[in-house]
Amino acid sequence: MSDKPPLLLGLARLIDSLNANLGKACAWLTLFLVLGTAIVVVLRYGFGIGATALQEAVLYAHALVFMGAAAWVLQRNGHVRVDIFYQNFSPRRKALVDSLGTLLFLLPVCLFLGWASWGYVSNSWATLEGSSESGGLKFVYLQKSIILVLIISLVLQGISDLIKFANILLGRLPTEEVTHG
């Protein structure tokens, strides 16, 4: 028997790694949020200087922190869960519940968000939309694209989780290997 994981588990680990790296990178943006906001406040109230571009950059970073790290938070089981019964379930039952949640809620919501936001994002790219504010950033289309980062990373994480849950249900994966649940 080979030490190499089956192909689908390898894919799941690759997706987990990509989402973890994206999430960790986005988490570092919180430092910029604090410093950027502090600088904007000092400039505005201390010196009467507006810093529109910096203010908008903080907004872009804020969007990335929440939308770029969402799949990593899902991977680490960090989202809010009401688990009156779930906490007492066996690992296999948890995998079944999580599989159903992924199939019935996560993936359909992501597909709906993708469908609903595609025109919004593509229209912004078509015009290379910039800020309407004087001195603002010229990259509003990039900010709107963060929505697609959210959707793609969550769909990929859902696929990774489904692979791992299926392997737990089939008895092929020790439950401690799955961060979720």
Protein Blocks (a to p, Z undefined) as FASTA:
>chain_A
ZZbdcfklmmmmmmmmmmmmmmmmmmmmmmmmmmmmmmmmmmmmmnopacfklmmmmmmm
mmmmmmmmmmmmmmnopaccddfklmmpcfklmmmmmmmmmmmmmmmmmmmmmmmmmmmm
mmmmmnopacfbehiafklmmmmmmmmmmmmmmmmmmmmmmmmmmmmmnopacfklpmgZ
Z
